[in-house]
Amino acid sequence: MIAPAVGGLLALLIERLLEPATGWPWRRPPAALALHFGVWCLFSAALLAVVQRPFFTSAVWLAGFLFVVLVSNAKYMALREPFIFQDFEYFADALRHPRLYLPFLGLGRAVLAVAVLIAAVWAGLAAERSLLEERSGNDFRTLLALQALFAGGLLWLGARRRLLISFDPVTDMQRLGLLAAMWRYGEEEMADNAIASRFRVPAENEAAPTGSGHLVVVQSESFFDARRLAASIRPDVLREFDDLLADAQVGGRLAVAAWGANTVRTEFAFLSGLANDSLGIHRFNPYRRLAKQGIVSLARVLRCHGYHTVCVHPYARSFYGRDKVFPELGFDEFIDLRQFAETDRHGPYIGDLAVAERVCSLLRNPAARPLFVFVITMENHGPLHLEKVDTGEAERFYHLPPPPGCEDLTIYLRHLANANRMAGLLRETLATLPGAGCLCWYGDHVPIMPAVYQRLGEPDGRTDYLIWRKTGDPPARTRQDLAVEDLGARLLREIGLSAAVK
């Protein structure tokens, strides 16, 4: 029992490396410390059963714990949020999609974590003998049982009255510590969570008006008006968007549910009409459990009103489990990366113009029902620092040269200009097709550009949106700042389906 106790204490010291720093252990609730040592002893018992070396077991878990701390610090630097229980599934995603994750960890941190793990394995196997060489199998099993029983007792003490959490990961980690906070977040996810839907579908005996024209919604990756960062950015980088906004029925700033990443938080808020802070633990990734429980979404409402519902996302359909979630949300069809060619890439991802052409081909194809096309773009997805500024781009995007260290902004503007062209192409196509048509455009979050924000100032996290509808009359444009969970309701009202909003 000495080894796991020492390991648990050393883990508390490693926690001091966290950013932001956790509180000193003796200031935590006793239940939080019980959970910390209970989790540590339980995991140690599990590994000890395999390797039979107690100090080697502690060394391996300490190396793994250090890796989680380094990952947490990298996440906090990029996204202003530490590592939480729900992030463990991203380790598998990092292996499947390494470009999306590993560059933010940094080569130095990755090498350090791997080196510590290799050293722990080598030292443990070389310096410590197996307990089975020193005692009988029955004694070894008794030791494991006692350690597991001790761990269970600590966990019972820590969990018998659930520790209060705020669902602010920084606050909860600082107050409870990393392991206790992750335990509580895991507990919360397993609890039942009844959430009322924001939208309504017509009853079986209720006549539902049918859709009157195509509806395109674009969730544009990392889209926001970057000209707010610096007056030196040329205004024509968003010329098409500006023209569209001038003719739109409504537009403004959009308060979104994410910063830098975690697109599904904004995505689900738009599709469900539910505020992120109303979801409890599911706010961190609503697609893990909540979205599979039959939420009445915007897509389901539109399908009930005669629309053929299509998602276009030029990436792996399994990412975030969308291939399983979207049918539950009411989508009839999912067009993913497999329907695009390598020549459609602009940078590391499928370009916005290729996506726009695909959407336009859907719109031009005669169909018995109007289309609802929900587009999730990828071109402007980071890490931006892995791309290089091309010759002439500084002159193309700025009146004056940008400050040193703003290369990420120049690369961002390159992709933003393509998003701008995509908006213009969709508007032109909808305008030339017969019948009604509507385009809703919004950004899911601001991009990850910490070096740029240090030099030019950090944005407030809001993105931009508009709703443009083809009409014969000049629009009486309304400037209205919204929260993303209210955007779907506003869109339904704009296309004459106010009854679908509770």
C-alpha positions in Angstrom: 0.0 0.0 0.0 3.0 2.3 0.3 3.5 2.6 -3.5 0.0 3.8 -4.4 0.0 6.2 -1.5 3.3 7.7 -2.6 2.1 7.8 -6.2 -1.1 9.6 -5.2 1.0 12.2 -3.2 3.3 12.7 -6.2 0.3 13.2 -8.5 -0.7 16.1 -6.2 2.7 17.6 -6.8 2.4 17.1 -10.6 -0.9 18.9 -10.4 1.0 22.0 -9.5 2.1 22.2 -13.1 -1.5 22.7 -14.3 -2.5 26.0 -15.9 -4.3 27.6 -14.2 -2.9 26.2 -11.0 -5.1 24.1 -8.7 -5.6 25.0 -5.1 -3.4 23.5 -2.5 -4.6 20.0 -1.5 -5.3 20.8 2.1 -7.7 23.5 1.0 -9.9 21.1 -0.9 -13.0 19.4 0.5 -12.1 16.1 2.2 -14.4 14.3 -0.2 -12.3 15.6 -3.1 -9.1 14.2 -1.6 -10.9 10.9 -1.0 -11.8 10.7 -4.6 -8.3 11.6 -5.7 -6.7 8.8 -3.7 -9.5 6.4 -4.4 -9.2 6.8 -8.1 -5.4 6.5 -7.9 -5.5 3.4 -5.7 -8.1 1.7 -8.0 -6.2 2.3 -11.2 -3.0 1.2 -9.5 -4.6 -2.0 -8.4 -5.8 -2.7 -11.9 -2.3 -2.2 -13.4 -0.6 -4.0 -10.5 -2.6 -7.1 -11.3 -0.9 -7.2 -14.7 2.7 -6.1 -14.0 3.1 -7.3 -10.4 5.4 -4.5 -9.6 4.0 -1.8 -7.2 6.5 1.0 -7.7 6.7 0.3 -11.5 2.9 0.7 -11.5 3.1 4.0 -9.7 5.8 5.2 -12.1 3.7 4.4 -15.2 0.6 6.0 -13.8 2.6 9.1 -12.9 4.0 9.3 -16.4 0.4 9.0 -17.8 -0.8 11.6 -15.3 2.0 14.0 -16.4 0.9 13.5 -20.0 -2.7 14.4 -19.1 -1.4 17.6 -17.3 0.6 18.6 -20.4 -2.4 18.0 -22.6 -4.6 20.0 -20.3 -2.1 22.9 -20.4 -2.0 22.8 -24.2 -5.8 22.8 -24.4 -6.1 25.7 -21.9 -3.6 27.8 -23.9 -5.6 27.2 -27.1 -9.2 27.0 -25.9 -9.1 28.6 -22.4 -10.5 25.4 -21.0 -8.6 22.6 -19.1 -8.8 18.9 -19.7 -12.1 17.3 -18.5 -13.5 13.7 -18.3 -15.3 14.1 -21.7 -12.0 14.7 -23.4 -10.8 11.2 -23.0 -12.6 10.1 -26.2 -10.5 12.6 -28.1 -7.4 10.5 -27.5 -8.8 8.0 -30.0 -9.7 10.9 -32.4 -6.1 12.2 -32.1 -4.9 8.9 -33.5 -7.4 8.9 -36.3 -7.1 12.6 -37.1 -3.7 13.7 -35.7 -3.5 17.0 -37.6 -6.4 18.3 -35.6 -4.9 17.7 -32.2 -1.2 16.9 -31.9 0.2 20.2 -33.2 -1.5 22.0 -30.3 0.3 19.7 -27.8 3.7 20.7 -29.3 6.6 18.6 -30.1 8.5 19.4 -26.9 5.6 18.3 -24.7 5.0 15.1 -26.7 8.7 14.1 -26.6 8.8 14.8 -22.8 5.8 12.7 -22.1 7.0 9.8 -24.2 10.5 10.0 -22.7 9.1 9.9 -19.2 6.9 7.0 -20.0 9.8 5.0 -21.6 12.0 5.8 -18.7 9.4 4.7 -16.2 8.8 1.4 -18.0 12.5 0.7 -18.4 13.4 1.6 -14.8 10.5 -0.3 -13.4 11.1 -3.5 -15.2 14.8 -3.4 -14.6 14.9 -2.3 -11.0 11.9 -4.0 -9.4 11.2 -7.7 -9.1 7.8 -9.2 -9.5 5.9 -9.7 -6.3 5.2 -13.2 -7.4 8.9 -13.9 -7.0 8.6 -13.0 -3.3 5.3 -14.3 -2.2 2.6 -16.8 -3.2 -0.2 -16.3 -5.6 -2.7 -16.3 -2.8 -0.8 -13.5 -0.9 -0.6 -11.5 -4.1 -4.3 -11.8 -4.8 -5.0 -10.9 -1.1 -2.9 -7.7 -1.5 -4.8 -6.8 -4.7 -8.2 -7.4 -3.0 -7.2 -5.2 0.0 -6.0 -2.4 -2.2 -9.2 -2.6 -4.3 -11.3 -2.6 -1.1 -9.4 0.4 0.3 -9.9 2.2 -3.0 -13.6 1.4 -3.0 -13.9 2.7 0.5 -12.3 6.0 -0.4 -14.5 6.3 -3.5 -17.6 5.6 -1.4 -16.6 8.3 1.1 -15.9 10.8 -1.7 -19.1 10.0 -3.7 -21.7 9.4 -1.0 -22.6 13.1 -1.1 -21.9 14.4 -4.5 -19.5 17.4 -4.5 -21.0 20.6 -5.8 -19.7 21.5 -9.3 -20.3 24.7 -11.4 -19.7 23.2 -14.8 -17.0 25.8 -15.2 -14.0 23.5 -15.8 -11.5 26.0 -14.5 -13.4 26.7 -11.3 -14.1 23.0 -10.7 -10.5 21.9 -11.3 -9.1 24.6 -9.1 -11.4 23.7 -6.2 -11.5 19.9 -6.5 -8.3 19.0 -8.3 -8.0 17.2 -11.6 -9.0 13.7 -10.7 -11.9 14.6 -8.4 -13.3 17.0 -11.0 -13.0 14.4 -13.8 -14.8 11.9 -11.5 -17.7 14.3 -10.9 -18.0 15.1 -14.6 -18.2 11.4 -15.3 -20.9 11.0 -12.6 -22.9 13.8 -14.1 -22.8 12.4 -17.6 -24.2 9.1 -16.4 -27.2 10.8 -14.6 -30.6 11.2 -16.4 -31.0 14.6 -17.9 -34.5 15.5 -19.1 -34.4 18.6 -21.4 -37.4 20.1 -23.1 -37.2 20.8 -26.8 -37.3 24.3 -28.1 -39.1 23.4 -31.3 -42.3 21.5 -32.0 -43.4 19.2 -34.8 -47.0 19.2 -36.0 -49.3 16.6 -34.4 -50.6 13.7 -36.5 -54.0 15.4 -36.9 -52.5 18.8 -37.6 -52.0 20.0 -41.2 -48.4 21.2 -41.6 -47.6 23.9 -44.2 -45.0 22.7 -46.7 -41.7 24.4 -47.4 -41.9 27.1 -50.1 -38.3 27.2 -51.2 -34.8 25.9 -50.7 -33.1 26.7 -47.4 -29.3 26.7 -47.1 -27.6 27.1 -43.7 -23.8 27.4 -43.6 -21.9 26.9 -40.4 -18.7 28.4 -41.6 -15.5 27.2 -39.9 -13.9 29.8 -37.6 -15.8 32.6 -39.5 -15.9 36.0 -38.0 -15.2 39.5 -39.3 -11.5 39.6 -38.7 -11.3 43.2 -39.8 -12.2 44.1 -36.3 -8.8 43.0 -35.2 -6.8 45.5 -37.3 -7.7 48.5 -39.4 -4.9 47.5 -41.8 -6.9 44.6 -43.1 -8.3 45.4 -46.5 -12.1 45.7 -46.4 -12.7 43.8 -49.7 -11.6 40.5 -48.0 -15.3 40.2 -47.1 -16.9 42.1 -50.0 -19.4 39.4 -51.0 -20.4 38.9 -47.4 -20.8 42.7 -47.0 -23.1 42.9 -50.0 -25.1 39.9 -48.8 -25.4 41.5 -45.3 -26.6 44.7 -46.9 -29.4 42.8 -48.6 -30.2 40.5 -45.7 -33.4 40.6 -43.7 -31.4 40.4 -40.4 -27.7 40.2 -39.4 -25.3 41.0 -36.6 -23.0 39.6 -34.0 -23.6 36.0 -32.8 -22.8 34.8 -29.2 -21.6 31.2 -29.7 -21.1 28.3 -27.4 -17.4 27.7 -28.2 -14.0 29.4 -28.4 -11.4 28.2 -30.9 -12.8 24.7 -31.3 -15.6 22.4 -30.0 -17.7 23.1 -33.0 -20.4 20.7 -31.9 -21.4 23.0 -29.0 -22.3 25.8 -31.4 -23.7 23.3 -33.9 -26.0 21.6 -31.4 -27.2 25.0 -30.0 -28.2 26.1 -33.5 -29.9 22.8 -34.4 -31.7 22.3 -31.0 -32.4 25.9 -30.0 -31.1 25.0 -26.6 -28.6 27.3 -24.7 -25.3 25.6 -23.9 -25.6 26.5 -20.2 -29.0 24.7 -20.0 -27.5 21.3 -20.9 -25.7 20.5 -17.7 -22.7 18.2 -18.3 -23.8 17.7 -21.9 -22.7 21.3 -22.7 -19.2 20.0 -23.3 -20.1 17.5 -26.0 -23.9 17.2 -26.6 -23.3 14.5 -29.3 -21.9 11.9 -26.8 -25.3 11.2 -25.2 -27.8 14.0 -25.3 -28.4 14.3 -29.0 -29.2 10.6 -29.2 -32.2 11.0 -26.9 -34.6 12.3 -29.5 -34.3 16.1 -29.2 -36.7 17.9 -31.6 -34.2 19.7 -33.9 -34.5 22.2 -36.6 -33.9 19.5 -39.2 -36.7 17.3 -37.9 -39.1 20.3 -37.9 -38.2 21.1 -41.5 -38.6 17.5 -42.5 -42.1 17.5 -41.0 -42.8 20.6 -43.1 -41.9 19.0 -46.4 -38.2 19.6 -46.7 -35.6 17.0 -47.8 -32.9 17.5 -45.2 -29.2 17.1 -46.2 -26.0 17.7 -44.3 -22.9 18.5 -46.3 -19.7 18.1 -44.2 -16.4 17.6 -46.1 -14.7 15.5 -43.4 -15.0 12.0 -41.9 -18.7 11.4 -41.2 -17.8 9.5 -38.0 -16.0 12.5 -36.5 -18.0 13.5 -33.3 -20.3 10.6 -34.2 -22.2 12.6 -36.6 -23.0 9.6 -38.7 -25.0 8.2 -35.8 -26.3 11.5 -34.4 -27.6 13.2 -37.5 -30.2 10.6 -38.4 -31.6 11.0 -34.9 -31.7 14.8 -35.4 -33.8 14.4 -38.6 -31.4 14.4 -41.5 -32.3 12.3 -44.5 -28.9 12.4 -46.2 -25.3 13.0 -45.2 -22.7 14.0 -47.8 -19.2 13.7 -46.4 -15.5 13.6 -47.4 -16.0 10.5 -49.6 -18.1 12.6 -52.0 -15.2 15.0 -52.7 -12.0 14.6 -54.6 -8.4 15.3 -53.6 -8.4 18.1 -56.2 -11.1 19.8 -54.1 -8.7 20.6 -51.3 -7.5 24.1 -50.6 -4.8 23.7 -48.1 -5.2 20.6 -45.9 -8.9 20.4 -46.1 -11.7 20.5 -48.7 -12.0 24.1 -49.9 -15.1 26.2 -49.4 -15.6 26.8 -53.1 -15.7 23.0 -53.8 -18.3 22.7 -51.0 -20.3 25.6 -52.5 -20.2 24.0 -56.0 -21.6 20.8 -54.4 -24.4 22.6 -52.7 -25.2 24.5 -55.8 -25.5 21.3 -57.8 -28.0 20.0 -55.2 -30.0 23.2 -55.5 -30.1 23.0 -59.3 -31.2 19.4 -59.4 -35.0 19.3 -59.8 -36.7 17.7 -56.8 -40.2 17.1 -55.6 -39.5 18.7 -52.3 -37.6 21.8 -51.3 -34.1 21.3 -49.8 -32.8 22.1 -46.4 -29.0 21.9 -46.7 -27.0 22.3 -43.6 -23.3 22.9 -44.4 -20.4 22.4 -42.0 -17.3 23.7 -43.7 -13.7 22.7 -43.0 -11.3 24.9 -45.0 -10.5 27.4 -42.3 -9.9 24.7 -39.6 -6.6 25.0 -37.8 -3.9 24.5 -36.9 -3.1 27.6 -39.0 0.5 27.7 -37.9 1.2 24.5 -40.0 0.6 26.4 -43.2 2.9 29.0 -44.8 2.2 32.5 -46.0 2.5 32.7 -49.8 4.3 35.4 -51.7 2.1 38.5 -52.2 -0.5 37.6 -49.6 0.5 40.3 -47.2 -0.1 42.9 -50.0 -3.3 41.2 -51.0 -4.9 41.3 -47.5 -3.4 44.4 -45.8 -3.0 48.1 -46.5 0.0 48.1 -44.3 2.3 45.1 -43.4 1.0 43.2 -40.4 3.0 43.2 -37.2 5.6 40.5 -36.8 4.2 37.2 -35.5 0.8 37.6 -37.3 1.5 35.0 -40.0 -1.5 33.0 -38.7 -3.8 35.9 -39.4 -2.6 36.1 -43.0 -3.3 32.4 -43.5 -6.7 32.9 -41.8 -7.5 35.7 -44.2 -6.6 33.5 -47.2 -9.3 31.1 -46.2 -11.7 33.8 -45.0 -11.6 35.2 -48.6 -12.7 31.8 -49.9 -15.5 31.7 -47.4 -16.5 35.2 -48.7 -16.6 33.9 -52.3 -18.6 30.8 -51.1 -21.3 33.1 -49.6 -21.5 35.1 -52.9 -21.8 32.0 -55.0 -24.6 30.5 -52.9 -26.5 33.8 -52.9 -26.1 34.0 -56.7 -27.4 30.5 -57.2 -30.4 30.9 -54.9 -31.2 34.2 -56.6 -31.3 32.7 -60.1 -33.4 29.6 -59.2 -37.1 29.9 -59.6 -39.2 30.2 -56.4 -38.3 31.3 -53.0 -34.9 30.8 -51.4 -33.1 31.6 -48.1 -29.5 31.6 -47.0 -28.5 31.6 -43.3 -24.7 32.1 -42.6 -22.9 32.0 -39.3 -19.5 31.3 -37.7 -19.1 28.5 -35.2 -16.3 30.2 -33.2 -13.4 32.5 -33.5 -10.1 30.9 -34.7 -7.2 29.8 -32.6 -4.5 32.5 -33.0 -3.0 33.1 -29.6 0.1 34.9 -30.9 -2.1 37.2 -33.1 -4.3 38.1 -30.2 -1.3 38.9 -28.0 -0.3 41.5 -30.5 -3.7 42.8 -31.8 -6.0 42.1 -28.9 -8.3 39.3 -28.1 -11.8 39.2 -29.7 -14.8 38.9 -27.5 -15.6 35.5 -28.9 -18.7 36.5 -30.8 -18.9 35.6 -34.5 -21.1 37.0 -37.3 -24.4 35.9 -38.9 -27.0 36.9 -41.4 -30.3 35.6 -42.8 -30.9 36.5 -46.5 -34.2 35.7 -48.2 -35.0 36.2 -51.8 -37.8 38.6 -52.1 -39.1 41.0 -54.8 -38.9 44.0 -52.4 -36.0 45.9 -51.0 -35.2 44.4 -47.6 -35.8 46.4 -44.4 -32.6 45.1 -42.9 -32.6 44.7 -39.1 -29.4 44.8 -37.1 -29.9 42.4 -34.2 -27.2 40.6 -32.1 -28.3 37.1 -31.2 -27.3 34.0 -29.3 -26.8 31.0 -31.5 -29.5 29.1 -29.8 -32.0 31.8 -30.9 -30.8 31.8 -34.5 -32.8 28.7 -35.6 -36.0 30.1 -34.2 -35.4 33.4 -36.0 -34.8 31.5 -39.2 -38.1 29.6 -38.9 -40.0 32.9 -38.4 -38.3 34.4 -41.4 -39.5 31.5 -43.6 -43.1 31.5 -42.2 -42.9 28.7 -39.7 -43.4 30.6 -36.5 -45.8 27.9 -35.2 -42.8 25.5 -35.0 -41.2 27.6 -32.2 -42.4 27.1 -28.7 
